Amino acid sequence: MSNQVLAATILLGSLSAHPSNAAPADGKARVSVVFVDPEKFTDMRYSEAERYSPTIQLQLQGFIVETGAALLAESLRLEIKITDVDLAGDFELFRGPVRDQVRVIKGIYPPLIALEFRVIDTAGQAVAEGKRKLTDIDYQMRVVHPPDDYLRYEKDLLRDWLRAELASLKIGKTP
């Protein structure tokens, strides 16, 4: 088993064991996240040399599962398909061979996360569903914590969307 697969298994195993995401009686996780062709995403990597980073995928997945489970009513399930990610900032190759490995955060490089979602009740009926493109051109104006988290802007976008989307159902937990 490769290190990446092992890390994914350990992380996902610990997430599913978390009480807030415990599987209901039907055996399905309360919050599920699927990345659709992540190798083709606009930008999900730590350096220009990478094409895509499974570590970033696991971190985003874990964050969504934990945050979604905390905000979602016990009687509901949330299914999310991530169809594209473009992390905040970009690699400016014109800066030279040493600096092309540094993600530059500027207003012209806002984060973007494209997703499809479904909120399902106990009867298996969709209570809410849709497609969203999450972005914020003023992302640098946000106060994000912790400030040294590589995915702080993306997590902030996801947290805001989950709070707003689940609050609009009027049956989710109060954020």
C-alpha positions as CSV (number, residue, x, y, z in Angstrom):
1,M,0.0,0.0,0.0
2,S,1.5,3.4,-1.0
3,N,2.1,6.1,1.6
4,Q,-0.6,8.3,0.0
5,V,-3.2,5.5,0.1
6,L,-2.2,4.7,3.7
7,A,-2.5,8.4,4.7
8,A,-6.0,8.6,3.0
9,T,-7.1,5.4,4.8
10,I,-5.9,6.7,8.2
11,L,-7.4,10.1,7.7
12,L,-10.8,8.9,6.4
13,G,-10.9,6.2,9.0
14,S,-10.4,8.8,11.8
15,L,-13.0,11.0,10.2
16,S,-15.6,8.3,10.0
17,A,-14.9,7.4,13.6
18,H,-15.6,10.9,14.7
19,P,-18.9,11.0,16.6
20,S,-20.3,14.0,14.6
21,N,-19.9,12.0,11.4
22,A,-20.9,8.6,12.7
23,A,-22.9,6.6,10.2
24,P,-26.6,6.5,10.8
25,A,-28.6,3.3,11.0
26,D,-28.6,3.0,7.2
27,G,-24.8,2.8,7.2
28,K,-24.2,5.9,5.1
29,A,-21.9,8.7,6.3
30,R,-23.7,11.9,7.2
31,V,-21.3,14.0,5.0
32,S,-19.7,12.6,2.0
33,V,-17.2,14.4,-0.3
34,V,-16.1,13.2,-3.7
35,F,-13.5,14.9,-5.9
36,V,-14.4,14.4,-9.6
37,D,-11.2,14.0,-11.7
38,P,-8.9,16.1,-9.3
39,E,-5.9,15.6,-11.6
40,K,-7.7,17.9,-14.0
41,F,-8.5,20.7,-11.5
42,T,-7.3,24.2,-12.3
43,D,-4.9,24.4,-9.4
44,M,-4.6,22.1,-6.4
45,R,-0.9,21.8,-5.6
46,Y,1.8,23.0,-3.3
47,S,4.3,23.8,-6.1
48,E,4.5,24.6,-9.8
49,A,6.3,21.2,-10.3
50,E,3.3,19.2,-9.1
51,R,0.2,18.6,-11.3
52,Y,-2.1,17.9,-8.3
53,S,-1.6,17.2,-4.6
54,P,-3.6,14.4,-2.9
55,T,-2.6,15.9,0.4
56,I,-4.5,19.1,-0.4
57,Q,-7.5,17.0,-1.4
58,L,-7.5,15.1,1.9
59,Q,-7.2,18.3,3.9
60,L,-10.2,19.9,2.1
61,Q,-12.2,16.7,2.3
62,G,-11.5,16.4,6.1
63,F,-12.4,20.0,6.6
64,I,-15.7,19.7,4.7
65,V,-16.7,16.5,6.5
66,E,-16.0,17.9,10.0
67,T,-17.5,21.3,9.4
68,G,-20.6,19.9,7.5
69,A,-21.3,17.4,10.2
70,A,-21.1,20.1,12.9
71,L,-23.7,22.2,11.0
72,L,-26.0,19.6,9.6
73,A,-29.1,18.4,11.4
74,E,-28.8,14.9,12.7
75,S,-31.6,13.7,10.4
76,L,-29.9,14.8,7.2
77,R,-27.1,13.7,4.9
78,L,-25.0,15.9,2.7
79,E,-23.4,14.7,-0.5
80,I,-20.8,17.0,-2.2
81,K,-19.0,16.5,-5.5
82,I,-16.1,18.9,-6.0
83,T,-15.7,19.5,-9.7
84,D,-12.9,22.1,-9.7
85,V,-10.5,23.8,-7.3
86,D,-8.3,26.9,-8.0
87,L,-6.4,27.8,-4.9
88,A,-5.9,31.4,-3.8
89,G,-2.7,32.9,-5.4
90,D,-0.6,31.5,-8.2
91,F,2.9,30.7,-9.1
92,E,4.6,33.5,-11.0
93,L,7.1,31.7,-13.3
94,F,8.5,34.9,-14.6
95,R,10.1,35.4,-11.2
96,G,12.8,32.8,-11.8
97,P,13.6,29.2,-11.0
98,V,13.8,29.7,-7.2
99,R,10.6,31.8,-6.8
100,D,8.5,29.7,-9.2
101,Q,7.9,27.4,-6.2
102,V,6.3,30.2,-4.1
103,R,2.6,30.8,-4.3
104,V,2.0,34.6,-4.6
105,I,-1.2,35.9,-3.0
106,K,-2.7,38.8,-5.0
107,G,-6.2,40.1,-5.6
108,I,-6.0,38.9,-9.2
109,Y,-5.7,35.3,-8.1
110,P,-8.9,34.6,-6.0
111,P,-9.8,31.1,-4.8
112,L,-12.5,29.2,-6.6
113,I,-14.2,26.0,-5.7
114,A,-16.9,24.5,-8.0
115,L,-19.2,21.9,-6.5
116,E,-22.5,20.1,-6.7
117,F,-24.4,19.1,-3.6
118,R,-27.5,17.3,-2.3
119,V,-29.0,17.4,1.2
120,I,-31.0,14.3,1.8
121,D,-33.6,13.6,4.5
122,T,-34.3,10.3,6.3
123,A,-36.8,9.3,3.6
124,G,-34.0,9.6,0.9
125,Q,-35.6,12.7,-0.6
126,A,-33.5,15.6,-1.7
127,V,-34.3,18.6,0.5
128,A,-31.9,20.8,-1.3
129,E,-29.5,20.5,-4.3
130,G,-27.6,22.5,-6.7
131,K,-24.3,23.7,-8.2
132,R,-22.2,26.4,-6.8
133,K,-19.0,28.3,-7.7
134,L,-17.6,29.6,-4.5
135,T,-15.2,32.5,-4.9
136,D,-14.4,35.8,-3.2
137,I,-12.5,38.5,-5.0
138,D,-12.0,40.3,-1.7
139,Y,-10.5,37.2,-0.1
140,Q,-7.5,39.1,1.2
141,M,-9.7,41.3,3.3
142,R,-10.9,38.4,5.4
143,V,-9.6,37.7,8.8
144,V,-8.8,34.0,8.6
145,H,-7.5,31.7,11.3
146,P,-5.0,30.2,11.6
147,P,-3.1,32.6,9.3
148,D,-0.4,30.1,8.5
149,D,-2.8,27.5,7.1
150,Y,-2.0,26.9,3.5
151,L,-5.7,26.4,2.7
152,R,-7.1,29.2,4.9
153,Y,-8.9,31.1,2.1
154,E,-10.5,27.9,0.6
155,K,-11.6,26.7,4.1
156,D,-13.1,30.1,4.8
157,L,-15.0,30.0,1.5
158,L,-16.3,26.5,2.3
159,R,-17.2,27.3,5.9
160,D,-19.2,30.4,4.8
161,W,-21.0,28.4,2.1
162,L,-21.9,25.5,4.5
163,R,-23.2,27.9,7.1
164,A,-25.3,29.9,4.6
165,E,-26.6,26.8,2.7
166,L,-27.5,24.8,5.7
167,A,-29.0,27.8,7.5
168,S,-31.3,28.4,4.5
169,L,-32.9,25.0,5.0
170,K,-34.1,26.2,8.4
171,I,-33.6,22.7,9.7
172,G,-29.9,22.6,10.1
173,K,-28.1,23.3,13.4
174,T,-27.6,27.0,14.3
175,P,-24.1,28.0,13.1
